[in-house]
Amino acid sequence: MPAVILHGGAGRARTPAGWEAIAEALSRIAADAWRLINEGVPAIDIAVEAAAQLEDDPLFNAGVGSKLQRDGGARLSAALMNGEDERFSGVVNIEGILNPIHLCAALQPARDRVLCGEGAREKARALGIQEGDPRTAEAIETWRSAAEGETGTIGAVGLDQQGHLAAATSTGGRGMEGVGRVSDSCTVAGNYATAAAGVSCTGIGEDIVDGALAVRLVTAVESGVPIRAAATQLTERMVAKSWRAGMIGMSASGEWAAVHTTEIMYWYAIDADGHHRFQHGAGE
Protein backbone atom coordinates (compact mmCIF):
# COMPACT_ATOMS: atom_id res chain seq x y z
CA MET A 1 0.00 0.00 0.00
CA PRO A 2 2.08 2.95 -1.22
CA ALA A 3 1.82 6.25 0.65
CA VAL A 4 3.59 9.55 1.26
CA ILE A 5 3.80 11.85 4.27
CA LEU A 6 5.41 15.29 4.50
CA HIS A 7 6.10 17.71 7.32
CA GLY A 8 6.73 21.43 7.29
CA GLY A 9 8.13 21.84 10.77
CA ALA A 10 7.05 21.83 14.40
CA GLY A 11 6.86 24.61 16.95
CA ARG A 12 4.46 27.41 17.75
CA ALA A 13 1.11 27.69 16.01
CA ARG A 14 0.70 30.49 13.49
CA THR A 15 -2.39 32.48 12.59
CA PRO A 16 -5.30 30.72 10.83
CA ALA A 17 -4.13 32.33 7.57
CA GLY A 18 -0.67 30.89 8.18
CA TRP A 19 -2.11 27.45 8.87
CA GLU A 20 -4.01 27.45 5.62
CA ALA A 21 -1.06 28.66 3.56
CA ILE A 22 1.07 25.82 4.91
CA ALA A 23 -1.71 23.30 4.43
CA GLU A 24 -2.14 24.37 0.81
CA ALA A 25 1.58 24.07 0.10
CA LEU A 26 1.84 20.65 1.75
CA SER A 27 -1.30 19.46 -0.05
CA ARG A 28 0.05 20.53 -3.44
CA ILE A 29 3.46 18.94 -2.95
CA ALA A 30 1.99 15.74 -1.46
CA ALA A 31 -0.36 15.44 -4.43
CA ASP A 32 2.57 15.71 -6.81
CA ALA A 33 4.44 13.03 -4.83
CA TRP A 34 1.34 10.80 -4.97
CA ARG A 35 1.26 11.23 -8.75
CA LEU A 36 4.88 10.09 -8.94
CA ILE A 37 4.09 7.07 -6.78
CA ASN A 38 1.28 6.09 -9.15
CA GLU A 39 3.67 6.46 -12.08
CA GLY A 40 5.99 3.89 -10.49
CA VAL A 41 8.76 6.31 -9.50
CA PRO A 42 11.14 4.89 -6.82
CA ALA A 43 10.70 6.06 -3.24
CA ILE A 44 14.09 7.77 -3.07
CA ASP A 45 13.29 9.95 -6.09
CA ILE A 46 9.89 10.78 -4.62
CA ALA A 47 11.43 11.84 -1.31
CA VAL A 48 14.03 14.00 -3.06
CA GLU A 49 11.48 15.70 -5.32
CA ALA A 50 9.09 16.42 -2.45
CA ALA A 51 11.90 17.78 -0.27
CA ALA A 52 13.21 19.94 -3.13
CA GLN A 53 9.77 21.47 -3.68
CA LEU A 54 9.54 22.22 0.03
CA GLU A 55 13.01 23.78 -0.09
CA ASP A 56 11.80 26.03 -2.91
CA ASP A 57 8.91 27.40 -0.83
CA PRO A 58 9.86 30.31 1.49
CA LEU A 59 7.10 29.26 3.88
CA PHE A 60 9.52 26.68 5.24
CA ASN A 61 12.89 26.74 6.98
CA ALA A 62 14.82 24.91 4.27
CA GLY A 63 16.44 26.07 1.05
CA VAL A 64 14.93 29.42 0.11
CA GLY A 65 13.69 31.13 3.25
CA SER A 66 16.08 29.36 5.64
CA LYS A 67 16.60 30.96 9.03
CA LEU A 68 19.83 32.87 9.47
CA GLN A 69 22.58 32.24 11.99
CA ARG A 70 23.92 34.84 14.42
CA ASP A 71 26.27 36.35 11.84
CA GLY A 72 23.50 36.66 9.22
CA GLY A 73 24.64 33.67 7.16
CA ALA A 74 22.39 30.92 5.85
CA ARG A 75 24.00 27.51 6.36
CA LEU A 76 21.84 24.65 5.22
CA SER A 77 21.84 20.99 6.24
CA ALA A 78 20.01 18.01 4.79
CA ALA A 79 19.98 14.22 4.72
CA LEU A 80 18.64 11.44 2.54
CA MET A 81 18.35 7.75 3.36
CA ASN A 82 17.34 4.96 1.03
CA GLY A 83 15.63 2.24 3.04
CA GLU A 84 16.10 -0.34 0.32
CA ASP A 85 19.88 -0.53 0.80
CA GLU A 86 20.10 1.44 4.09
CA ARG A 87 22.33 4.06 2.53
CA PHE A 88 22.63 7.50 4.17
CA SER A 89 23.96 10.73 2.64
CA GLY A 90 24.07 14.19 4.15
CA VAL A 91 25.39 17.73 3.94
CA VAL A 92 26.21 19.92 6.93
CA ASN A 93 26.11 23.73 7.06
CA ILE A 94 26.53 24.30 3.33
CA GLU A 95 26.35 27.85 1.95
CA GLY A 96 25.54 29.15 -1.50
CA ILE A 97 23.17 26.49 -2.86
CA LEU A 98 19.38 26.46 -2.93
CA ASN A 99 18.62 22.73 -2.75
CA PRO A 100 20.91 20.79 -0.42
CA ILE A 101 18.71 17.72 -0.89
CA HIS A 102 19.93 17.53 -4.50
CA LEU A 103 23.49 17.28 -3.25
CA CYS A 104 22.44 14.53 -0.85
CA ALA A 105 20.95 12.64 -3.81
CA ALA A 106 24.15 13.07 -5.83
CA LEU A 107 26.19 11.73 -2.90
CA GLN A 108 24.18 8.51 -2.57
CA PRO A 109 26.52 6.42 -4.77
CA ALA A 110 29.71 8.09 -3.47
CA ARG A 111 32.22 6.72 -0.98
CA ASP A 112 32.28 10.02 0.93
CA ARG A 113 28.58 10.53 1.55
CA VAL A 114 28.49 13.12 4.37
CA LEU A 115 30.15 16.46 3.56
CA CYS A 116 30.29 19.77 5.38
CA GLY A 117 30.97 23.44 4.77
CA GLU A 118 33.20 24.50 1.92
CA GLY A 119 33.96 20.91 0.93
CA ALA A 120 30.25 20.34 0.36
CA ARG A 121 29.99 23.54 -1.66
CA GLU A 122 32.96 22.58 -3.86
CA LYS A 123 31.34 19.21 -4.50
CA ALA A 124 28.08 20.91 -5.43
CA ARG A 125 29.91 23.15 -7.89
CA ALA A 126 31.70 20.18 -9.43
CA LEU A 127 28.35 18.44 -9.92
CA GLY A 128 26.72 21.53 -11.42
CA ILE A 129 24.11 21.85 -8.68
CA GLN A 130 22.39 25.23 -8.80
CA GLU A 131 24.05 27.91 -6.71
CA GLY A 132 22.31 30.91 -5.19
CA ASP A 133 21.61 32.89 -2.04
CA PRO A 134 18.77 31.26 -0.07
CA ARG A 135 18.23 34.30 2.16
CA THR A 136 14.92 36.09 1.66
CA ALA A 137 14.18 39.69 2.60
CA GLU A 138 11.91 38.41 5.38
CA ALA A 139 14.66 36.17 6.79
CA ILE A 140 17.11 39.07 6.73
CA GLU A 141 14.64 41.36 8.52
CA THR A 142 14.00 38.66 11.12
CA TRP A 143 17.75 38.42 11.70
CA ARG A 144 18.15 42.20 11.96
CA SER A 145 15.51 42.34 14.66
CA ALA A 146 17.00 39.25 16.36
CA ALA A 147 13.53 37.72 16.27
CA GLU A 148 12.75 34.04 16.10
CA GLY A 149 11.29 33.16 12.71
CA GLU A 150 8.18 31.05 12.27
CA THR A 151 9.36 28.91 9.36
CA GLY A 152 9.86 25.19 9.86
CA THR A 153 12.23 22.38 8.88
CA ILE A 154 10.87 20.10 6.15
CA GLY A 155 10.81 16.36 5.60
CA ALA A 156 9.31 13.64 3.41
CA VAL A 157 8.89 9.89 3.71
CA GLY A 158 7.70 7.87 0.74
CA LEU A 159 6.68 4.24 0.18
CA ASP A 160 6.68 3.26 -3.49
CA GLN A 161 4.81 0.58 -5.41
CA GLN A 162 7.68 -1.87 -4.93
CA GLY A 163 7.45 -1.54 -1.15
CA HIS A 164 10.65 0.49 -0.80
CA LEU A 165 10.99 3.38 1.65
CA ALA A 166 13.06 6.56 1.66
CA ALA A 167 13.27 9.55 3.98
CA ALA A 168 14.52 13.09 3.31
CA THR A 169 14.97 16.03 5.69
CA SER A 170 16.25 19.58 5.10
CA THR A 171 16.69 22.65 7.30
CA GLY A 172 18.19 26.08 7.66
CA GLY A 173 18.84 25.43 11.35
CA ARG A 174 17.37 26.83 14.54
CA GLY A 175 17.91 30.48 13.66
CA MET A 176 20.21 32.93 15.47
CA GLU A 177 22.47 30.07 16.57
CA GLY A 178 26.23 30.47 16.75
CA VAL A 179 28.29 29.65 13.68
CA GLY A 180 29.31 25.99 13.69
CA ARG A 181 26.24 24.59 15.39
CA VAL A 182 25.04 21.37 13.69
CA SER A 183 21.36 20.45 13.45
CA ASP A 184 19.86 16.99 13.79
CA SER A 185 18.57 17.04 10.20
CA CYS A 186 21.89 15.87 8.76
CA THR A 187 22.19 12.97 11.24
CA VAL A 188 20.53 9.58 11.67
CA ALA A 189 18.84 10.98 14.78
CA GLY A 190 16.75 13.23 12.55
CA ASN A 191 16.48 11.20 9.34
CA TYR A 192 16.56 7.41 9.05
CA ALA A 193 15.12 4.63 6.90
CA THR A 194 15.44 0.88 6.51
CA ALA A 195 13.34 -1.73 4.74
CA ALA A 196 11.01 -1.66 7.76
CA ALA A 197 10.32 2.05 8.25
CA GLY A 198 11.36 5.60 7.42
CA VAL A 199 11.31 8.65 9.71
CA SER A 200 11.92 12.40 9.43
CA CYS A 201 12.10 14.60 12.54
CA THR A 202 11.63 18.29 13.25
CA GLY A 203 11.84 20.49 16.31
CA ILE A 204 14.70 21.23 18.70
CA GLY A 205 17.71 19.53 17.16
CA GLU A 206 19.54 18.90 20.42
CA ASP A 207 16.46 17.14 21.84
CA ILE A 208 16.16 15.01 18.73
CA VAL A 209 19.83 14.00 18.95
CA ASP A 210 19.56 13.30 22.69
CA GLY A 211 16.65 10.96 21.98
CA ALA A 212 18.04 9.46 18.76
CA LEU A 213 14.41 9.78 17.75
CA ALA A 214 14.43 8.62 14.12
CA VAL A 215 16.62 5.59 14.81
CA ARG A 216 14.67 4.73 17.95
CA LEU A 217 11.34 4.74 16.11
CA VAL A 218 12.63 2.66 13.19
CA THR A 219 14.23 0.17 15.58
CA ALA A 220 10.93 -0.27 17.43
CA VAL A 221 9.16 -1.05 14.16
CA GLU A 222 11.89 -3.53 13.24
CA SER A 223 11.27 -5.29 16.56
CA GLY A 224 7.62 -5.81 15.64
CA VAL A 225 5.83 -2.83 17.20
CA PRO A 226 3.29 -1.15 14.86
CA ILE A 227 4.55 2.30 13.95
CA ARG A 228 1.67 4.23 15.49
CA ALA A 229 2.02 2.36 18.77
CA ALA A 230 5.78 2.88 18.70
CA ALA A 231 5.33 6.58 17.97
CA THR A 232 2.89 6.93 20.87
CA GLN A 233 5.34 5.21 23.23
CA LEU A 234 8.17 7.43 22.05
CA THR A 235 6.00 10.53 22.47
CA GLU A 236 5.44 9.58 26.11
CA ARG A 237 9.21 9.37 26.57
CA MET A 238 9.62 12.75 24.86
CA VAL A 239 7.13 14.33 27.24
CA ALA A 240 8.85 12.78 30.26
CA LYS A 241 12.21 14.11 29.07
CA SER A 242 10.80 17.53 28.06
CA TRP A 243 12.05 16.99 24.49
CA ARG A 244 10.33 19.38 22.08
CA ALA A 245 10.12 17.71 18.70
CA GLY A 246 7.92 16.05 16.13
CA MET A 247 8.20 13.06 13.80
CA ILE A 248 6.59 11.67 10.70
CA GLY A 249 7.13 8.00 10.00
CA MET A 250 5.95 5.23 7.73
CA SER A 251 6.28 1.46 7.85
CA ALA A 252 6.64 -0.92 4.92
CA SER A 253 2.96 -1.85 5.31
CA GLY A 254 1.92 1.73 4.48
CA GLU A 255 0.89 2.58 8.05
CA TRP A 256 2.09 6.06 9.00
CA ALA A 257 2.35 8.20 12.11
CA ALA A 258 2.65 11.92 12.86
CA VAL A 259 3.35 12.91 16.48
CA HIS A 260 4.79 15.92 18.26
CA THR A 261 5.36 17.45 21.69
CA THR A 262 5.41 21.03 20.39
CA GLU A 263 2.38 23.29 20.13
CA ILE A 264 1.82 22.15 16.56
CA MET A 265 3.42 20.18 13.74
CA TYR A 266 2.49 20.82 10.12
CA TRP A 267 2.10 17.56 8.17
CA TYR A 268 0.18 16.06 5.27
CA ALA A 269 -0.25 12.43 4.20
CA ILE A 270 -1.82 10.67 1.23
CA ASP A 271 -2.54 6.94 1.18
CA ALA A 272 -5.10 4.57 -0.30
CA ASP A 273 -7.71 5.96 2.11
CA GLY A 274 -7.27 9.53 0.90
CA HIS A 275 -5.80 12.76 2.23
CA HIS A 276 -4.94 13.45 5.88
CA ARG A 277 -3.56 16.61 7.46
CA PHE A 278 -2.67 18.35 10.71
CA GLN A 279 -5.32 19.98 12.81
CA HIS A 280 -5.03 23.43 14.37
CA GLY A 281 -3.29 22.36 17.55
CA ALA A 282 -4.78 19.54 19.61
CA GLY A 283 -6.37 16.47 18.08
CA GLU A 284 -3.75 15.65 15.49
Secondary structure in CASP SS format (residue, H / E / C, confidence):
PFRMAT SS
TARGET T0000
AUTHOR 0000-0000-0000
METHOD secondary structure of the structure
MODEL  1
M C 1.00
P C 1.00
A E 1.00
V E 1.00
I E 1.00
L E 1.00
H E 1.00
G E 1.00
G E 1.00
A E 1.00
G E 1.00
R C 1.00
A C 1.00
R C 1.00
T C 1.00
P H 1.00
A H 1.00
G H 1.00
W H 1.00
E H 1.00
A H 1.00
I H 1.00
A H 1.00
E H 1.00
A H 1.00
L H 1.00
S H 1.00
R H 1.00
I H 1.00
A H 1.00
A H 1.00
D H 1.00
A H 1.00
W H 1.00
R H 1.00
L H 1.00
I H 1.00
N H 1.00
E C 1.00
G C 1.00
V C 1.00
P C 1.00
A H 1.00
I H 1.00
D H 1.00
I H 1.00
A H 1.00
V H 1.00
E H 1.00
A H 1.00
A H 1.00
A H 1.00
Q H 1.00
L H 1.00
E H 1.00
D C 1.00
D C 1.00
P C 1.00
L C 1.00
F C 1.00
N C 1.00
A C 1.00
G C 1.00
V C 1.00
G C 1.00
S C 1.00
K C 1.00
L C 1.00
Q C 1.00
R C 1.00
D C 1.00
G C 1.00
G C 1.00
A C 1.00
R C 1.00
L E 1.00
S E 1.00
A E 1.00
A E 1.00
L E 1.00
M E 1.00
N E 1.00
G C 1.00
E C 1.00
D C 1.00
E C 1.00
R E 1.00
F E 1.00
S E 1.00
G E 1.00
V E 1.00
V E 1.00
N E 1.00
I E 1.00
E C 1.00
G C 1.00
I E 1.00
L C 1.00
N C 1.00
P H 1.00
I H 1.00
H H 1.00
L H 1.00
C H 1.00
A H 1.00
A H 1.00
L H 1.00
Q C 1.00
P C 1.00
A C 1.00
R C 1.00
D C 1.00
R C 1.00
V E 1.00
L E 1.00
C E 1.00
G H 1.00
E H 1.00
G H 1.00
A H 1.00
R H 1.00
E H 1.00
K H 1.00
A H 1.00
R H 1.00
A H 1.00
L H 1.00
G C 1.00
I C 1.00
Q C 1.00
E E 1.00
G C 1.00
D C 1.00
P C 1.00
R C 1.00
T C 1.00
A H 1.00
E H 1.00
A H 1.00
I H 1.00
E H 1.00
T H 1.00
W H 1.00
R H 1.00
S C 1.00
A C 1.00
A C 1.00
E C 1.00
G C 1.00
E C 1.00
T C 1.00
G C 1.00
T C 1.00
I E 1.00
G E 1.00
A E 1.00
V E 1.00
G E 1.00
L E 1.00
D C 1.00
Q C 1.00
Q C 1.00
G C 1.00
H C 1.00
L E 1.00
A E 1.00
A E 1.00
A E 1.00
T E 1.00
S E 1.00
T E 1.00
G C 1.00
G C 1.00
R C 1.00
G C 1.00
M C 1.00
E C 1.00
G C 1.00
V C 1.00
G C 1.00
R C 1.00
V C 1.00
S C 1.00
D C 1.00
S C 1.00
C C 1.00
T C 1.00
V C 1.00
A C 1.00
G C 1.00
N E 1.00
Y E 1.00
A E 1.00
T C 1.00
A C 1.00
A C 1.00
A E 1.00
G E 1.00
V E 1.00
S E 1.00
C E 1.00
T E 1.00
G E 1.00
I C 1.00
G H 1.00
E H 1.00
D H 1.00
I H 1.00
V H 1.00
D H 1.00
G H 1.00
A C 1.00
L H 1.00
A H 1.00
V H 1.00
R H 1.00
L H 1.00
V H 1.00
T H 1.00
A H 1.00
V H 1.00
E H 1.00
S C 1.00
G C 1.00
V C 1.00
P C 1.00
I H 1.00
R H 1.00
A H 1.00
A H 1.00
A H 1.00
T H 1.00
Q H 1.00
L H 1.00
T H 1.00
E H 1.00
R H 1.00
M H 1.00
V H 1.00
A H 1.00
K H 1.00
S C 1.00
W C 1.00
R C 1.00
A E 1.00
G E 1.00
M E 1.00
I E 1.00
G E 1.00
M E 1.00
S E 1.00
A C 1.00
S C 1.00
G C 1.00
E C 1.00
W E 1.00
A E 1.00
A E 1.00
V E 1.00
H E 1.00
T C 1.00
T C 1.00
E C 1.00
I E 1.00
M E 1.00
Y E 1.00
W E 1.00
Y E 1.00
A E 1.00
I E 1.00
D E 1.00
A C 1.00
D C 1.00
G E 1.00
H E 1.00
H E 1.00
R E 1.00
F C 1.00
Q C 1.00
H C 1.00
G C 1.00
A C 1.00
G C 1.00
E C 1.00
END
